[in-house]
Amino acid sequence: MKLPTLHLTGTSRSTLAEGYEVACNALRDALAAVQDAAPNTRDYYPQGEGAYTQAQTEHGTRIARLTSVLFELQQIQEHVATHA
């Protein structure tokens, strides 16, 4: 992952840190909303055997992708906060 370099003619540390904090908070909210939208077996059983399991798997994959992006942004945010 390519991390930003803080320097005199670049974006300020505070602006970068704030931007990544806002992004991380938005992803946390999105992750919570997606987790709350977990599949319910009652919505899938009419589709036949395996439909609910597939929906659960797809839901888990969506959560994993959001979690991965959040982790990356947190790493960038930490880098910005701790490096000159």
Sequence and secondary structure as in RCSB ss.txt:
>XXXX:A:sequence
MKLPTLHLTGTSRSTLAEGYEVACNALRDALAAVQDAAPNTRDYYPQGEGAYTQAQTEHGTRIARLTSVLFELQQ
IQEHVATHA
>XXXX:A:secstr
       TTS  HHHHHHHHHHHHHHHHHHHHHHHHT   GGGTGGG TTHHHHHHHHHHHHHHHHHHHHHHHHH
HHHHHHH  
